[in-house]
Amino acid sequence: MTPEEQAEATRQVILRMEKALGENSDDMGAHFHEDFHWYGNRGCGTKDGLAAFRANWQLPLRAAFTERSYHTARFICEGNWASCFGHIEATHSGPFMGIAPTGKRVTIPYMDFWEVVEGRIKDNWVSVDFASVLAQLGRDVFAGEGWEAYDEGRRTPPRPGGTQ
């Protein structure tokens, strides 16, 4: 298989898995390797094995956010590795991080990096922007101290040595 063919085969594995997620498929074994590991950022945790992924990520996400649609902005594939960034659009229908269901539509930004082995996903590194989701639901986890203030010009960062 050429490098281009391998990259395309990897991409097809990921596309099939994303389609299954979007369709609420419970047949994730068709997409994930028996030695699957999921590594999430702070607030998301890590999951060893498909059963842990389903019980501690996929099913809670389904319960908290319904009417989901997945929107991948960009895919990058090289050999048996793939990555993407995008977002999920969903309705907040169940408890999430202590917030009762609001019925609000939210955007859940994410980035994924996958390693595909034997035609299935073996490892998945994920960054899901829960701080953004919480802000959409009215909770600022940064208590007004997020560095967006620097971007918006409301304040300037301290200079070395403590001078402004």
Secondary structure, 3 states (H helix, E strand, C coil): CCHHHHHHHHHHHHHHHHHHHHCCCCCHHHCEEEEEEEEECCCCCEEECHHHHHHHHHHHHHHHEEEEEEEEEEEEEECCEEEEEEEEEEEECCCECCECCCCCEEEEEEEEEEEEECCEEEEEEEEECHHHHHHHCCCCCCCCCCCHHHHCCCCCCCCHHHCC
